[in-house]
Amino acid sequence: MLKNVLNTDLTGKVAVVTGAGGVLCSNFAKILARAGAKVALLDINEEAAKVFADEIVAEGGVAKAFKCNVLDKENCYAVADAVKAEFGDCDILLNGAGGNNARATTDKEYFFPGDLDEDSKTFFNLDAEGVSFVFNLNFLGTLIPTQAFARQMVDREGCNIINVSSMNAYTPLTKIPAYSGAKAAISNFTQWLAVHFSKVGIRVNAIAPGFFSTKQNAALLFNEDGSPTPRTGKILAATPMGRFGKSEELDGALLFLVNNEAASFITGIVIPVDGGFSSYSGV
């Protein structure tokens, strides 16, 4: 268990994690708590977030779950007020809420003329509402919570915003055009925010995970019998380290970025944690 990278001490800090009911973001919440932060775990599924908040408390940390719809500005502002009342002003915001949707996914990697006549989901019949949902969940689901919580950070020393980008932001993956585009927008938005907030003491950076096996992508990576899908084979063949990442392997990047001594002059960057995926050309 990685407890404290680079002597990162977050004692007295208030950290807010959106999407904290999921595998990766719940782990982010735990690592921030182990470094001493009081952590608010936000998720539209409050019960899922509460499970992880209770685990943090059982470890001796300070945490509480809050129901939050990251696409609802009024709700986000209300939750920001509730978190402030419970713990104090937000020092660290980790925007982890996001995801893909089947309505914005094609059935095949490549399009061929005969596909128009087949009963399959191609680029030409992607659901516009599904595409809009994916864009909104990832981009607006980062922008709106930032509006709500960054107000508490302005002109306070040592505040950080961490966004969650993806390998899709570097090179789009097949089948998932909306998710790929939305994550590219997150990387761009991270740079924009870093510049925008550079005069008021807020550093803004992002982590771009490579391929991690989670509940969200399990159906794409493994068959019902547990055997790997062809897509898994392609992913691992394109990952020089030859395996999926483990959630705790994101901890170091996170604790480095929120460490106001080690990363004090770092803002506007996206750190890939990908086993070499973004470096490999395939040959």
Helices and strands as residue ranges (DSSP letters): G 5-7, E 14-18, H 23-34, E 38-43, H 46-58, E 62-67, H 73-87, E 92-95, G 102-104, G 113-117, G 123-125, H 128-135, I 136-140, H 141-150, E 159-164, G 167-169, H 177-196, E 202-209, H 218-221, H 230-237, G 247-250, H 251-257, E 270-273, G 277-279
